[in-house]
Amino acid sequence: MSVPFPARWAQMLQRKRWAYIRTLCGVEGKPHPEGARMLADLKRFCGINKGGIVVSPVGRIVDPYATVYRAGMRDVYLRIAKMIDLDETEISEEAHGGSDNDNG
């Protein structure tokens, strides 16, 4: 007998969640130093503390393509944070060094 679809989906999601936790967190469930450094870099790179709307520096109007692009970048960080139940106060961009100019 096969497992019902909702149960399979829940199992798959739990396996993904545990993969994120094992990769980024220590035994106490909080990000370990290297994981925190990586999350701080992603937080900065994905523009979590920037506004959601992007205004073109040339035309001084809202750039819909850049706005959607930024929203996608923010979604990546938010997905990772949600998967590990991250408390946003635990990760400080300034505390872990790095530069906005690292393009990847």
GIJO-V369055 format. One line per field, one symbol per residue. phi: phi as a letter, one per 20 degrees, with the letter a starting at -180 (. if undefined). psi: psi as a letter, one per 40 degrees, with the letter a starting at -180 (. if undefined). Layout:
# GIJO-V369055
phi=???
psi=???
This chain:
# GIJO-V369055
phi=.efgggffffffffffgffffffddefendgfgffffffffffffemfeefeeddffeelcfeffffffffffffffffffffdlfegffddfffdmobfeffp
psi=hihidddddddddddddddddddeiadeeihidddddddddddddefdeiidhhhhddefihhddddddddddddddddddddefhhdedhhddeeaiieegf.
